[in-house]
Amino acid sequence: MANIFGELAYKIWDGEFVEDQTDEIHRRTQTDYISGWLESNVGQLNILLDSSLSTSSTGISTEQEAIFYELYMVHWYKKQSRNVLKGIASSSDFISIRDQDSMITRNNRNESAKTYYNLVKSSQERIDKLVQTYKTYQFNAVGPLQVAGNDAEA
């Protein structure tokens, strides 16, 4: 994975999902999946940023990378939330069962789904702020499009 998406996939994996016992094969498999998602969804980034990146692009700015990173995290949180909700539909309704000396407690999947939903919301808010900052920076880097009045050179 020598392309920009492969490099970003490794950053995402190492930053968010790395485990102490992860072997190189598992890491490579997961980063291949992430890289594939990034390549397939470069259009989302282009729409957000009014840019024209492609799968053959040779570079991506730090700001674009940060936004793409968050886009992937929104995708991952939504996927995890769906997985939790699938489990709610197919499981029993108990959260805790007590019988004399023993007690069985399982995760409240409703709360887990709400947690993922809140993570999606916070990531989406970060994306909105990053996009706004990126576009402001891009606009200011171009400079004024028109000069009129006393500011105009003679």
Secondary structure, 3 states (H helix, E strand, C coil): CCCHHHHHHHHHHHHHHCCCCCCHHHHHHHHHHHHHHHHHCHHHHHHHHCCCCCCCCCCCCHHHHHHHHHHHHHHHHHHHHHHHHHHHHCCCCCCEEEECCEEEECCCHHHHHHHHHHHHHHHHHHHHHHHHHHHHHHHHHHCCCCCCHHHCCC
